[in-house]
Amino acid sequence: AERWHQWDNANAPTVRKFMDAVEDPARRAIAEGVLDDFEAKVSPVAGSLRRGATHNDANEQNVIVRLETSGECAGPFRA
């Protein structure tokens, strides 16, 4: 999808302006750390990553995975 919206993962850094809404300092630090990591690790390579529409509601009812023989989980897979 080519339209901009707040909840597109590519726009994650734009939520930084709402950090004041997180009153608990420990939780705010966690949220800021996630955004810092995103900006440091994802943003620089974002243009080379595949993109697709998603509803961002991963849970046991809508994600398909396969347990590898190594014990690691592979997926998600498209149904």
C-alpha positions, 0 to 999 in steps of 0.5 A: 500500500502506498498511502501514509498512515500512523500505524504503518511500521515504516512510520514507527519513529513518528510515534516518538512525539507521543512519548509524554503519554507514557507516564511510567519512566521505565515504560517510556525508556523501553518504548524509546529504546525500541524506537532508537533501535528501529532508527539505528537498525531498520531505517538505514536498510528500510529501502531494501526490505520487502514491503507488504500490507499487514494488519499487525495483529499477530496472535495464535489465531492468525500466524502459521509457523512450523517447528524446525527439527532444531527446535527453532520456529520458522515462519510466519507462512502465508496460508 
